[in-house]
Amino acid sequence: MKAFYSFFAIALILLVNHSANAQCNNLLVNGDAASGLTGWTFSSGIGTNWTTQGSTYGSAFVASYNWSTMSQQIDLLANGYTQAELNQEPKISYMQMYKGHTVNYADQYYYKIELLTAANTVLASYNLGSQASPIITTSAWDTVAGTLDNYGAGLRYVKVSCGGNDAEFWSGHYGTIIDNSIVSVEEIVNAQICNGTYSFNGQTFSTTGLYSASFTGQYGCDSNVLLNLNVGGYDMHDTFQLCNGDTFLFNGQPVTSTDTVSFMFTSAAGCDSLVTNIVEFKPTYDQTIDAFICPGGVFIFGNQFIFNPGTYSGSFTSVHGCDSNVTVTVDFSTTNNDTVTAYLCDGETYQFGNLTLTTAGQYNGVFSNQYGCDSTVALTLMNGETYTQNLNLTLCDGETYQFGSIEISQSGTYSDLFFTVHGGCDSLVNLNVVTYQIDETISLDGETGTLSSNETQPNATFQWLSCNNGRNPIPGETSSTYTSTIGGRFALETTVGNCRDTSSCKRVFPLGENSIDKIQNITLYPTPANESLTISSAESMLEIIVTNIEGRVIYQSQFNGKTNAQLPTQEWSNGYYTVSVKLAEGFVHLPCAVQH
């Protein structure tokens, strides 16, 4: 039991110490916005900057009307974790709360967490939404939370990125609200026994391994604890990096070049253990850089204060901690004189440095350029343009038109506000929409052979087409009626406004082909027909052809002199047909109908 109580005391100290933070063992700096706009890398610029506002849990970050982004990268080694501990893949827990802003709470949001190596290679990540496909917020607080584990060796950094956008595009900060961002790492406790068992969280273990448990501190924060239990002696490996010319003492022996050294020792638990160290010696560097100073300014180079252009040298510590020589070439930076034109909408203000402008005019200010030098900006502030515009639009039947946020498919008058090019001020556009519906069908007068359009709109225009000639226009036939003296199949193209539609083809038989005597010699019955149609002729019938209203042949048969025929009609569609009976002197055409 002694080992258990010893571990529990350590775990309790860890939990109490981390719970003293209002957000438990949170590795993020200023995750609750209590310190204002600090700790994170924030986007900046028109419509992408952040602010803090009071919210449900105190201060919170608030986005603007373009995508406002913020990110923070945590260096776990700088926070006291060793690479050996991180290679044991402790669980990384994360959380963030978000909600929409008044008045329309449907703002946009995304969250991303990445586990990175020292070379910024991604080991594991999680995304909730993105700028291309964002989460739509509501008036209630939502939480993104989870755990990343089993991500492999080499963890060094944890990077959190998130962003919000005001869906209403209001000037100021009415976008997504973000608060209570947390990243925590599972605590690791190393323990060793030479043999026997080890007690942990009510369980006993006798083999080397990793064992986890969850404890709750005095502030109610859950903390994960990972027990790294070693049974038997340690086999320890480590890597040390030194500079050329340095000496590494290992078990009392000097090491002056890259090497791997080891020795046996007795651990605190009395176990024989092996230590192996890889010793690496890093080179020093010679580097040349360029720098700029403002006229009258100073450039600090190590412990040197540089006021004039020139070339200067100094000795610095490299990333490996080794002395390196740096040569800097200093030159004067130029100052800028910029001219800016901006626009002011009714009721709005324009921020020019520390000036809040409300009226159009000429203004001058001094700002810092990219080198920190004073530069002059001349601002021409103009009143933004607003318009009221009336437009007309013609739509054909079945067409739609996107007018701002409105999808239009019917006649009517529609109004919406749009941003102008100069100033982005609201302008009113009234759109008068007329929708044309064309009756493209045509009718046939069987006695005269005349085709007629069924379209009655007074502004309609027409063009008759020959279906026997690839639907090409018939020259000069542009009235609402057409009479063919030679027969054939015809269609009509009807145009109303910008809309156009074409009928199906209809067959017309040549005028004068039927004679009254011949028609009286042929009888069709019953009419309308149902299951069959009987044809009786006083003369011998040579052939029978049946066409539908579109002129398509649906039945054709040779009869070789019969005077009676029965045609099956049960498969024919309801409608009107033309029965053409070939006699010795030619065809006789008779109408019939089918009704099932």
Order of alpha helices (4+ residues) and beta strands (2+ residues): alpha-beta-beta-beta-beta-alpha-beta-beta-beta-beta-beta-beta-beta-beta-beta-beta-beta-beta-beta-beta-beta-beta-beta-beta-beta-beta-beta-beta-beta-beta-beta-beta-beta-beta-beta-beta-beta-beta-beta-beta-beta-beta-beta-beta-beta-beta-alpha-beta-beta-beta-beta-beta
